[in-house]
Amino acid sequence: GLRSGQAVLVNGASGAVGSAAVQLAAHFGATVTGVCSGPHLRLVRKLGAEFVIDYTRTDCTRSGRRYDVIFCDVWGVVHNGQQAYEPAGAALARFRRAGGTVILVSNAPVPADGVEQVLAKTGVRRDAWDAIVSSGDIALQHIAEQGYRRMHWVGPSERDYRFYVRLNEPQVALEGADAIVC
């Protein structure tokens, strides 16, 4: 796991996923560098990044800083939904070959295997990451820990099939639900 004193780079640091990664890494005592565009530099500093890189002006792979871990948002950073951003995949693979750890972070409402399927479909190279953390996995873990059995679903069950199929019980009406899943 993440340890105090580690140097962490968060790519996509001003987005929903990246801003959470910045805050969590800082909370655990990491030295955080956030990568975002110029208008968001101040926000990322306020979230806990000691250093910020404006990717529109500076190539973060050539900053001279050394990192132990990269947290990298998936959508818009390693692919655009249709195809991989090959330079991003190549940079992440180089980082891993040099001994770094790459964690891809996704707010997709599907488990990591669903995210991995999208990565394969868009052509993101497999040597670009060590692990995937998705909000779908986190939600499923929370549901299990809380013992929720009767849940009302909000959202397209066809699109998010990989998530809903892992729920133990079928959907229930809102008034009979222990929890709402969306």
N, C-alpha and C positions, 0 to 999 in steps of 0.2 A: 504494500500500500504506500500511499504518499507519506513522506516523512519530512519533519522539520528540517530546514536547511537545504532541501533539494531546490534546484533551479528549474522552474517550470515555464514553458512557453505556452500561452493560450492563443491559438489562431482563431479568429472570429470572435474576439473578446467582447465586442459590444452587442452582440446578438443575445437572444434569450438563453441559449445553451452556453455560449462563451462567458456571459456575465456571471452565470452561476458557477462555472468552472473557476473563474478568477476569484470569486469570493470564497469558495471552498478551499482552493489551494492556499490562499492567504490565511484563512482560518487555521489550517494545519501547519502554518509556519514556513511555507515554501517562499522562496524569492520568486515573485511572479513578474513575467514580462507579458504584456497584452499586445496583440496585433490587431489593429483596426484602422479605419480611415480617419483622416484629420479631424473632422467634426466631432468624433467620439473619443478623442484622446483624454479629455478632461474627465468624462464619465468613467472610463476604464481605470484611471488613477484613483478616483473616488471609491471604486469598487474594491480596491486593494492592490492593484498592480504597482510595483515599485518602478518599473520601467514600461514605457509604451513605444510601439513602433508604428508609424503611419505607413501602411503597406503601399500607399500611392506614391510615396517618396523614397522609401527604403526597402530593399530586399531583405527580409528578415533572415534569410539563410546566409547572408553575408554581413551580419551585424557584428561579428567577432565574439559574441557571447556564446557560452557553452551551456547547454541544458541537459538535465537528466531525463526529463519527461516533456512530451508535447501532448497537450489536449487539443484536439482539432475537431471543430464542428464539421459535419459531413456536408449538408446541403449548402451549395454556394462556395464551398472551399475546396472539396475534392471532386465534386461533380455538380452539374446543373440540372439533374433530373433526366437528361438525355445522354450525356457523355461525360467521361472523366476529364478533369483538368490534369493533363499528363504532367506538366511541370510540378504540380503539387504532389502527385504520387511519386515522382522521381525524387523530390526533395525529402519526403518522408522515408522512402526506402533507403536513401543515403544516410539519413540520421540513424535509422535502426541498424544498419551495417556498422556504424561507428560506435554502437553500444547503447544508444538511447532507446527509450520506450515511447511508443506512440499509442495513445488512447483516442479512438474516434468516439465522439459524443454526438448523440442524436436525440432530438425531441420527438422523433417519429413514434406514434403510438403502437409500435410493434416490437416484439422481442428482437434481440441482436441478430438472430438467424435471418429474419426478414430484412433487416438493414443490410446484412451481408449479401443477400440475394440481389438487392438493388445495386449495391456496389459492383457485383459481378456483371449485372445487366448493362450498367453504364460504362464498364471497362476499367474500373479502378483496380490497379494492380494489387495483388494479394500480399505482396511483401511490404506494403506501405503501412501496416498497422499490426499491433500486438493484440489489442482487445477492442471491443465495442461496448459502450455503455449506452443503453437506450431507455427512454422514459417508459417504454412498454415493459421492459424487464423490471424496472423499479416499481412500477404500478402493480405488476403481478406479485412481486415479493411483498409489498405492503398489504395487498389483499390477503395473501396467505398468512402473514404475521397477525393480522387483525381477526382472522377467522371469518371474514365476510362470506356468506353463502348465497344470500339472495340479493342480486344486483340488477339495477335498471341500467340499460345501455343507452348512451347518447352518442350518435356518430354512425358513420357508414360501416356496418358490419361486414359488407363484402370487401371493401378496401382494407379494412383492418382485421381481416379474417385470422391472420396468424396470432393476433392478440386474443380475440374473442374465443377461439377454439380452445385456448388453454384455461379458460374459466371452467370451474367444476360443475356449475349449474347453468341451466338455461336462464334467459332473461326473465325478469318479473316486472309487473306493473310498478310504477313509481311509489304508490301508496304502500306497497308491501316490501319495499326494498330496504336492506340494511345499508346499502351504499349505492352511489351513482358512479358509473364508469363512463368516462368520455375521453 
